[in-house]
Amino acid sequence: MTARPASITILGGGTAGWMAACLLHHAWGNQGTKIRLIESSQVGIIGVGEGSTPQLKAFFDRIGIDEAEWMPRCNATYKVGIGFEGWSERAGFERYFHPFPTALDGHSAPQFFRAARQRRHGFQVEAHPDAFLFPGLLAERRLAPLNPPNFPFEITYGYHFDAHLVGQFLKGVAVDRGVEWVDRLIQGVEVDAEGKVSALVGEDGERFESDFYIDASGFRAMIIEEALGGRYRSFGDNLFNDRAVVLPTPVADDGPECATRAIAMKSGWRWSIPLTHRTGNGYVYSSRYCDPDDAEKELRTALGVGDEVEARHLRMRCGRVEDSWQSNCLAIGLSQGFLEPLEATALHIVLATVEGFIASVDQGGLTNETRRSFNADIAARYEGIRDYIVAHYRTQLRRDTDYWRDNAAQENLSPSLKRIITCWFTRADLLREIEEQGIARYYNAVSWHCLLAGYGNFPPDGQLKPAGPEINVADMGRIAAFLDGCASNFPGHADALARLTEGA
Ligand SMILES: Cc1cc2nc3c(=O)[nH]c(=O)nc-3n(C[C@H](O)[C@H](O)[C@H](O)COP(=O)(O)OP(=O)(O)OC[C@H]3O[C@@H](n4cnc5c(N)ncnc54)[C@H](O)[C@@H]3O)c2cc1C
């Protein structure tokens, strides 16, 4: 085989499949690689997944699509992070904001780290993340993360969007640029004696051959698992949630926030995702603690929505295939794996997988060595993100139901996560621990401090001692004035979205 595949067939036209089509065509289309995407209108797409990380902005930048072109058509809004609400019963820590990493926070983050360490050592100092970090303020004031002219710091952001519309939009881009699209139900996958996929076979017997295949067939994992027998690792031992129930509500009266809300419920949490035309809501829960009827009832009550709005119930399979790239097939999206949507990382992993695949093949060709190191890198990424999500459940401070108590007590932690948690509670140097483990590329020190401090994992209030002159206490008034001054430069979120629509 030459350095790159001469032809690639993608099975699946969900968001994952169309993202891969755009990226592969962008990278290799003008070097002669033919790309075809097969999907079946009889099967359809999952159609949830409305929150992204900043990786989605990098994707649109890479394929050369402006915000004015795609956002209004996909009812998209800006997103600067996730607000966690009700995950802690500790006074003063009932909510906190987990921001995307942004250059502006480089200014106050060192003071946040120091304050958190002081409070872990029992000093009565302010150590709530929101008092130090900027993006939560944008969300609270309903401002857009768009850099004003001459503002010296770039604000990093992602988006919320309608998953169906993004899929349709990307399909239009890919097909316009030369990707072949076929609507066909695939009924078989031919694998040759060497274990390579040789063709996908349609319902009418038509064979679709190519050098390389991308499995984007959703939870079914039709090529990577069904045909190639790829091993699957479940995350069920430390991520309990396996179902979701989804309901839309109207947009809030004061317009969409540029943040997702993750609100604790009895047996899980619910997302609130503001789009321009509706708010998406979904209760992610564990079937071990709650049945679908009770989950739906609890969600309806929380939202104040009656039976007139239809709910959609979904099952989630949380885990990953052991090797994303096997033989001449790369799995992406739900067929590759899924981490529950608490940090909205699924499309992030799709993009990292496809971009990593392109870069690896460009560098090392389609060799066993390239495949091994690529698979190790993707596996480490899954585990790194999984650890961060598990840390939410393990260190939250809510104890009103068995669900929350069992999550707090569960001990199925990776060695890396055990070290992080031990480091925090033994008051050791968390910055050094994160650096030594090399895990900041998944979640950096700001994220880890937000999570552990945000739930109020500090000595009990009664044991805190006043901060005397022996410690260097952050000047909170100065930090607040700095953040406030910065915020005054940013436009309103609703106005910024309206301007995009006018420019579209
Ligand atoms: C409850 C929930 C919440 C989520 N929230 C987020 C979030 O906030 N952020 C995020 O990034 N992700 C989220 N996700 C994940 C996100 O939905 C998916 O990663 C994303 O939609 C991509 O899905 P997909 O393309 O892999 O699969 P699908 O959308 O299921 O697409 C599968 C495709 O395969 C095709 N197909 C299947 N079988 C055949 C066949 N036999 N023949 C032909 N075609 C076939 C189908 O036609 C379809 O086109 C969430 C997922 C769930 C379950």
The ligand as a MOL file (V3000), in Angstrom:
LIG
                    3D

  0  0  0     0  0            999 V3000
M  V30 BEGIN CTAB
M  V30 COUNTS 53 58 0 0 0
M  V30 BEGIN ATOM
M  V30 1 C -27.4550 11.1160 25.6560 0
M  V30 2 C -26.3030 11.5430 24.8020 0
M  V30 3 C -25.8200 12.8430 24.8950 0
M  V30 4 C -24.7210 13.2340 24.1320 0
M  V30 5 N -24.2220 14.4920 24.2740 0
M  V30 6 C -23.1020 14.8500 23.5970 0
M  V30 7 C -22.5520 16.1460 23.7150 0
M  V30 8 O -23.0580 17.0100 24.4110 0
M  V30 9 N -21.4360 16.4210 23.0080 0
M  V30 10 C -20.8460 15.5200 22.1820 0
M  V30 11 O -19.8110 15.8250 21.5790 0
M  V30 12 N -21.3960 14.3130 22.0030 0
M  V30 13 C -22.4820 13.9540 22.6930 0
M  V30 14 N -23.0180 12.7100 22.4980 0
M  V30 15 C -22.4160 11.8200 21.5150 0
M  V30 16 C -22.8760 12.2150 20.1190 0
M  V30 17 O -24.2700 12.0840 20.0260 0
M  V30 18 C -22.2090 11.3630 19.0700 0
M  V30 19 O -20.8360 11.2810 19.3040 0
M  V30 20 C -22.3920 11.9590 17.7040 0
M  V30 21 O -23.7430 12.1960 17.4360 0
M  V30 22 C -21.8220 11.0900 16.6360 0
M  V30 23 O -22.5990 9.9300 16.4650 0
M  V30 24 P -22.1780 8.9270 15.3380 0
M  V30 25 O -22.0050 9.6890 14.0740 0
M  V30 26 O -21.0120 8.1480 15.8150 0
M  V30 27 O -23.3900 7.9110 15.2610 0
M  V30 28 P -24.8950 8.0740 14.7030 0
M  V30 29 O -25.3910 9.4600 14.7790 0
M  V30 30 O -25.6810 7.0040 15.3810 0
M  V30 31 O -24.7630 7.7210 13.1630 0
M  V30 32 C -24.6490 6.3830 12.7040 0
M  V30 33 C -24.7070 6.3920 11.1910 0
M  V30 34 O -24.4570 5.0770 10.7360 0
M  V30 35 C -25.3930 4.7510 9.7370 0
M  V30 36 N -25.6040 3.3020 9.7290 0
M  V30 37 C -25.6940 2.4700 10.8030 0
M  V30 38 N -25.9140 1.2010 10.3760 0
M  V30 39 C -25.9440 1.2500 9.0180 0
M  V30 40 C -26.1130 0.2810 8.0070 0
M  V30 41 N -26.3020 -1.0040 8.2990 0
M  V30 42 N -26.0860 0.6760 6.7180 0
M  V30 43 C -25.8670 1.9750 6.3930 0
M  V30 44 N -25.7020 2.9390 7.3250 0
M  V30 45 C -25.7410 2.5810 8.6140 0
M  V30 46 C -26.6490 5.5200 10.1080 0
M  V30 47 O -27.4630 5.7190 8.9770 0
M  V30 48 C -26.0410 6.8280 10.6050 0
M  V30 49 O -25.8340 7.6750 9.5030 0
M  V30 50 C -24.1260 12.3110 23.2330 0
M  V30 51 C -24.6460 11.0290 23.1110 0
M  V30 52 C -25.7110 10.6260 23.8900 0
M  V30 53 C -26.2300 9.2250 23.7540 0
M  V30 END ATOM
M  V30 BEGIN BOND
M  V30 1 1 1 2
M  V30 2 1 2 3
M  V30 3 2 2 52
M  V30 4 2 3 4
M  V30 5 1 4 5
M  V30 6 1 4 50
M  V30 7 2 5 6
M  V30 8 1 6 7
M  V30 9 1 6 13
M  V30 10 2 7 8
M  V30 11 1 7 9
M  V30 12 1 9 10
M  V30 13 2 10 11
M  V30 14 1 10 12
M  V30 15 2 12 13
M  V30 16 1 13 14
M  V30 17 1 14 15
M  V30 18 1 14 50
M  V30 19 1 15 16
M  V30 20 1 16 17
M  V30 21 1 16 18
M  V30 22 1 18 19
M  V30 23 1 18 20
M  V30 24 1 20 21
M  V30 25 1 20 22
M  V30 26 1 22 23
M  V30 27 1 23 24
M  V30 28 2 24 25
M  V30 29 1 24 26
M  V30 30 1 24 27
M  V30 31 1 27 28
M  V30 32 2 28 29
M  V30 33 1 28 30
M  V30 34 1 28 31
M  V30 35 1 31 32
M  V30 36 1 32 33
M  V30 37 1 33 34
M  V30 38 1 33 48
M  V30 39 1 34 35
M  V30 40 1 35 36
M  V30 41 1 35 46
M  V30 42 1 36 37
M  V30 43 1 36 45
M  V30 44 2 37 38
M  V30 45 1 38 39
M  V30 46 1 39 40
M  V30 47 2 39 45
M  V30 48 1 40 41
M  V30 49 2 40 42
M  V30 50 1 42 43
M  V30 51 2 43 44
M  V30 52 1 44 45
M  V30 53 1 46 47
M  V30 54 1 46 48
M  V30 55 1 48 49
M  V30 56 2 50 51
M  V30 57 1 51 52
M  V30 58 1 52 53
M  V30 END BOND
M  V30 END CTAB
M  END
